[in-house]
Amino acid sequence: MKALEGIRVLDLTRALAGPYCTLMLGDYGADVIKIEIPGSGDDTRKWGPPFVGDESAYFLSINRNKRSLTLNFKEEKARDIFLKLVKDADVVVENFTPGVMDRFGLGYDALKEINPGIVVCSISGFGQTGPYRTRPAYDQIMQGISGLMSITGEHDGDPQKVGIAVADIGAGMWAAFAVMAAIHERTDKGNDQGQYIDISMMDAQVAWLTYQAANFFATGTAPKRLGAAHPNLVPYQAFMCQDNKYLNLAVGSERIWERFCDGMEMPELRENPDYTTNVERAQNRAKIVPHLQDIFIKQPVAYWVEKLQAVSVPCGPINDLADVFADPQLLSRDMFQEIPHPTLGTVKQLGLPIKFSRTPGGLDRPPPLLGEHNNEVLREIGFSSSEIEELKVSEVI
């Protein structure tokens, strides 16, 4: 048994935030039925290059452990099929523009009439309320408007986005957490009542600002970009080494500072009153950081990692992805896997980050072909082969 076995999720999402939510649910056992537009499907099926065969690498990365059913919601029969699925479902996840589900007659009020226990999670850029609710939103827009880009990049450079779509992925993670909280409440209270969940990408990203927001609340001054440096801790940043690779160093406490000085064989650092505590080091950032950079540039990154790890100072190289997927720690944790695929032989996948002792998740289904499970899902809800063929001919599926 997997942790979410027995939970059925109807997934009306596309692109990244919604599919990442349902990926998380599917990885741990939920039966995720991915409902797509006939003929085209999820937008990300075409987001390439690169492609693996006819499948976009982007789509393959976030759609495993799902079954694909195509439904054309412009057709009444398609909406009827969806409502039939809702009767026995636990969760509906959608990321249409606010108001679209209601226009289809498939909003929360309509769904809970059929299944009072249904949990409906809507993911949108700005949420279901507020003056921006109908604005279009993509990850980069959200990274900018949430303030994240204002604190990302070099201090004398342009604002930068994070190298992955963290606004999308973050919203998906918040959504998965919210779905499980709602299911827990429904089960724990024994009231058989679901609820509606409103996830905003903007809200989700702002919630991640944490200590940067706290710094602003405390000072009234908007934080500045610091490149790879930490706004509160010194030294806590990246330093270039002799081999043109970078060392990440994280001196996060006074105990670590003492070990760092010992490991570097530099007692003068510990004895310097300008560096006694993090308060002094932060005040003298402009002096200590260049001094350390002059030292780190004299040896390759592996030398410093070995030297500092020997005294338990948190540090490590800045790896590229070729380094990451050859790393023995990551490989020992099964974070790089391959699974069979119906047309591609096998596809490479990231592993599962949550390790349960009794109910582990798994990579049980490859990312589906468009409409691959039409017959399977429709038979489960009572359609005959001839009825399914009629639905195809009439372009309902």
C-alpha positions in Angstrom: 0.0 0.0 0.0 1.1 3.5 -0.8 0.3 6.4 1.4 -2.4 7.8 -0.9 -3.7 4.6 -2.4 -7.5 4.8 -2.8 -7.5 8.6 -3.4 -8.8 9.5 -6.9 -7.7 12.8 -8.4 -9.3 14.4 -11.5 -6.5 16.6 -12.9 -7.7 19.4 -15.2 -4.4 21.3 -15.1 -1.7 22.0 -17.7 1.7 23.7 -17.8 3.5 23.4 -14.5 1.9 24.5 -11.2 -1.1 22.1 -11.4 0.7 19.2 -12.9 3.4 19.4 -10.2 0.7 19.2 -7.6 -0.8 16.1 -9.1 2.7 14.6 -9.7 3.2 14.8 -6.0 -0.1 13.1 -5.3 0.4 10.4 -8.0 3.9 9.6 -6.8 2.6 8.5 -3.5 -0.3 6.4 -4.7 -3.2 8.6 -5.8 -5.0 7.5 -9.0 -4.6 10.7 -11.0 -6.7 11.0 -14.2 -5.2 13.7 -16.3 -8.0 15.2 -18.4 -6.7 16.8 -21.6 -8.1 18.6 -24.7 -8.5 16.0 -27.6 -5.9 16.4 -30.3 -3.5 18.8 -28.4 -3.5 18.0 -24.7 -1.4 19.7 -22.1 0.5 22.8 -23.5 3.8 21.4 -22.4 3.5 18.4 -24.8 4.8 20.9 -27.3 7.3 22.8 -25.1 10.6 22.0 -26.8 13.2 21.4 -27.9 14.5 19.2 -26.4 12.2 16.3 -27.3 12.7 12.6 -26.6 11.2 11.0 -29.7 7.9 12.7 -30.1 7.6 13.7 -26.4 8.8 17.0 -25.0 11.3 16.6 -22.2 9.4 19.2 -20.2 6.1 17.1 -20.3 8.0 13.9 -19.4 9.4 15.6 -16.3 6.1 16.3 -14.5 3.4 13.9 -15.7 4.4 10.3 -14.6 2.0 8.3 -12.5 -1.0 9.7 -14.3 -3.6 8.3 -16.8 -4.6 10.5 -19.7 -8.3 10.9 -20.7 -9.3 13.3 -23.4 -12.5 15.3 -23.0 -13.8 18.1 -25.1 -15.7 20.3 -22.6 -17.4 22.2 -25.4 -19.6 19.0 -25.8 -22.3 18.3 -23.3 -21.5 14.6 -23.3 -17.9 15.3 -22.3 -19.1 17.4 -19.3 -21.5 14.6 -18.4 -18.6 12.1 -18.4 -16.6 14.4 -16.1 -19.6 14.7 -13.7 -19.9 10.9 -13.7 -16.2 10.7 -12.7 -16.7 13.3 -10.0 -19.2 11.0 -8.2 -16.4 8.7 -7.1 -13.5 11.1 -7.0 -11.9 12.7 -4.0 -10.2 15.7 -5.5 -10.4 17.9 -8.5 -7.4 20.1 -9.4 -7.8 22.9 -12.0 -5.9 25.9 -13.2 -8.2 27.6 -15.6 -8.7 31.4 -15.4 -11.0 32.2 -12.6 -14.6 31.8 -13.7 -14.0 29.3 -16.5 -15.2 26.3 -14.5 -18.4 28.0 -13.6 -19.0 28.9 -17.2 -18.7 25.2 -18.1 -21.2 24.4 -15.3 -18.4 22.6 -13.4 -17.7 25.0 -10.6 -17.4 23.9 -7.0 -21.1 24.5 -6.2 -22.1 22.2 -9.0 -19.6 19.5 -8.1 -20.5 19.4 -4.4 -24.1 18.8 -5.3 -23.0 15.6 -6.9 -20.3 14.7 -4.4 -20.4 16.6 -1.1 -17.1 15.2 -0.1 -15.2 16.5 -3.1 -12.1 18.7 -2.6 -11.7 21.2 -5.4 -8.4 23.0 -5.6 -8.1 26.0 -8.0 -4.6 27.2 -8.9 -4.3 30.6 -10.6 -1.8 33.4 -10.9 -3.5 35.8 -8.5 -6.3 33.8 -6.9 -10.0 33.9 -7.2 -10.4 37.3 -5.6 -8.8 40.7 -5.9 -8.2 43.3 -8.7 -5.7 41.1 -10.6 -7.8 37.9 -10.5 -8.3 37.7 -14.3 -4.7 38.7 -15.3 -2.7 36.1 -17.2 0.3 34.8 -15.3 3.4 32.8 -16.0 6.2 31.9 -13.7 8.6 34.8 -14.6 5.8 37.3 -14.2 5.1 35.9 -10.7 8.8 35.9 -9.7 8.9 39.6 -10.6 5.7 40.8 -9.1 6.2 38.8 -5.8 9.6 40.6 -5.1 11.7 37.5 -5.6 13.6 38.9 -8.6 14.4 42.1 -6.7 16.5 40.0 -4.3 18.1 37.7 -6.9 21.2 38.5 -8.8 24.5 40.4 -8.3 24.3 43.6 -6.2 25.4 45.7 -9.2 23.6 43.7 -11.9 20.1 43.3 -13.2 17.3 41.5 -11.4 17.4 37.7 -12.2 14.9 34.9 -12.1 15.7 31.7 -10.4 16.9 28.9 -12.7 13.8 26.8 -12.3 10.1 27.9 -12.3 9.9 28.2 -8.5 6.7 30.3 -8.5 4.9 27.5 -10.4 6.5 24.6 -8.5 6.0 26.4 -5.2 2.3 26.9 -5.9 2.0 23.2 -6.9 3.6 22.2 -3.6 1.3 24.4 -1.6 -1.6 23.0 -3.5 -0.6 19.4 -2.8 -0.2 20.3 0.9 -3.6 22.0 0.9 -5.3 19.0 -0.7 -3.9 16.6 1.8 -4.9 19.0 4.7 -8.5 19.1 3.3 -8.7 15.3 3.0 -7.3 14.9 6.5 -9.9 17.3 7.9 -12.7 15.5 6.0 -11.5 12.1 7.3 -10.7 13.2 10.8 -13.9 15.0 11.4 -16.0 12.2 9.8 -18.3 14.7 8.3 -18.0 13.6 4.6 -17.7 17.3 3.7 -15.1 18.5 1.2 -14.1 22.1 0.6 -12.9 24.6 -1.9 -9.2 25.6 -2.0 -8.0 28.8 -3.7 -4.2 28.8 -4.4 -2.6 31.9 -5.8 0.9 31.7 -7.3 1.6 35.2 -6.1 0.5 34.4 -2.5 2.6 31.2 -2.6 5.7 33.0 -3.8 5.3 35.8 -1.2 5.0 33.2 1.5 8.5 32.0 0.6 10.0 35.4 1.3 10.2 34.5 5.0 13.4 36.1 6.5 13.8 38.6 3.7 10.3 39.8 4.4 11.1 39.9 8.1 14.2 42.0 7.4 12.0 44.5 5.5 9.4 44.5 8.4 12.2 45.2 10.9 14.0 48.0 8.9 11.5 49.4 6.5 14.1 49.1 3.8 13.7 46.8 0.8 16.5 44.2 0.8 19.1 44.5 -2.0 20.5 41.9 -4.3 23.6 40.2 -2.9 24.4 37.6 -5.5 25.4 34.4 -3.8 25.8 36.0 -0.4 23.4 35.8 2.5 21.8 39.0 3.8 22.2 38.2 7.5 25.2 35.8 7.8 28.9 36.3 7.0 30.8 34.4 5.5 27.9 32.6 3.9 28.3 32.7 0.1 30.2 31.4 -2.9 33.8 31.9 -3.6 35.7 31.3 -6.8 38.6 28.8 -6.5 41.8 28.2 -8.5 40.1 25.9 -11.0 37.4 28.5 -11.9 34.8 26.5 -9.9 33.0 27.8 -7.0 33.0 26.8 -3.3 29.8 27.4 -1.3 30.5 28.2 2.3 27.9 28.5 5.1 29.2 29.8 8.4 25.9 29.7 10.2 26.9 29.9 13.9 29.8 31.0 16.1 30.8 27.3 16.7 31.1 26.9 12.9 33.1 30.1 12.7 35.6 28.8 15.3 35.9 25.5 13.3 36.3 27.5 10.1 39.2 29.5 11.5 40.8 26.3 12.7 40.3 24.5 9.4 41.7 27.4 7.5 44.7 27.5 9.9 44.1 31.2 10.4 43.9 32.0 14.2 44.2 35.7 13.3 40.7 35.6 12.0 39.3 34.4 15.3 41.3 36.9 17.2 40.4 39.9 15.1 37.8 42.0 17.0 36.2 43.0 13.6 35.1 39.4 13.2 34.3 38.3 16.8 30.6 37.5 16.1 28.4 37.5 13.1 27.3 41.0 14.0 30.8 42.3 13.5 31.4 40.2 10.5 28.2 41.4 8.8 29.3 45.0 9.6 32.7 44.4 8.1 31.4 42.3 5.1 33.3 44.6 2.7 36.6 43.7 4.3 36.3 40.0 5.2 34.8 38.8 2.0 37.6 40.1 -0.4 40.2 38.8 2.1 38.7 35.3 2.0 38.3 35.4 -1.8 42.1 36.2 -2.1 42.8 33.0 -0.1 40.3 30.7 -1.8 41.5 31.5 -5.3 44.9 29.9 -4.4 43.6 26.3 -4.4 41.0 24.2 -6.4 37.6 23.7 -5.0 38.2 20.0 -4.1 41.1 21.1 -1.8 38.9 23.4 0.2 36.0 21.0 0.4 38.2 18.3 1.8 40.0 20.7 4.2 36.8 22.3 5.6 34.7 19.1 5.7 37.4 17.6 7.8 36.5 20.1 10.6 32.7 19.9 9.9 32.3 23.2 8.2 29.3 23.2 5.9 30.6 23.7 2.4 30.5 22.1 -1.1 31.0 22.7 -4.8 28.5 24.4 -7.0 27.7 21.5 -9.3 26.3 21.6 -12.8 23.7 19.0 -13.6 26.2 16.6 -15.1 27.9 16.6 -11.7 24.6 16.3 -9.9 23.5 13.1 -11.7 26.8 11.5 -11.2 26.9 12.3 -7.5 27.2 9.1 -5.3 25.0 10.6 -2.6 22.2 11.3 -5.0 22.5 7.9 -6.7 22.5 6.1 -3.4 19.2 7.9 -2.6 17.6 6.7 -5.9 17.0 10.3 -7.1 17.9 9.4 -10.7 15.8 6.6 -12.2 14.6 5.2 -15.5 11.1 3.7 -16.2 9.6 1.9 -19.2 7.7 4.0 -21.7 5.3 2.6 -24.4 7.0 4.4 -27.3 10.4 5.5 -26.0 11.7 2.3 -24.5 12.7 4.0 -21.2 12.6 7.6 -19.9 14.9 9.1 -17.3 13.2 10.6 -14.3 13.9 12.3 -11.0 13.4 10.0 -8.0 11.0 10.6 -5.1 12.3 13.0 -2.4 10.1 11.7 0.4 11.1 8.3 1.8 8.3 6.6 3.8 9.3 3.6 6.0 6.0 1.7 5.5 4.2 3.2 2.5 6.8 4.3 0.0 5.8 5.9 -3.3 7.0 4.7 -6.6 7.4 5.4 -10.3 4.6 3.0 -11.5 3.4 4.7 -14.7 5.3 6.6 -17.3 4.1 10.0 -18.5 1.0 9.0 -20.6 0.5 9.4 -24.3 -2.4 11.7 -25.1 -5.6 9.9 -24.5 -3.7 6.7 -23.8 -6.2 5.6 -21.1 -9.5 6.7 -22.7 -10.8 3.2 -23.1 -9.6 2.1 -19.7 -11.1 4.9 -17.7 -14.4 5.0 -19.6 -14.9 1.2 -19.2 -14.4 1.7 -15.4 -17.4 4.0 -15.3 -19.6 1.7 -17.4 -19.1 2.6 -21.1 -19.1 -0.2 -23.6 -16.6 -0.5 -26.5 -19.3 0.6 -29.0 -20.2 3.7 -26.9 -16.5 4.6 -26.6 -16.1 4.4 -30.4 -19.2 6.6 -30.8 -17.6 9.2 -28.4 -14.5 9.2 -30.6 -16.4 9.6 -33.8 -18.4 12.5 -32.3 -15.2 14.2 -31.1 -16.3 14.1 -27.4 -13.0 12.4 -26.5 
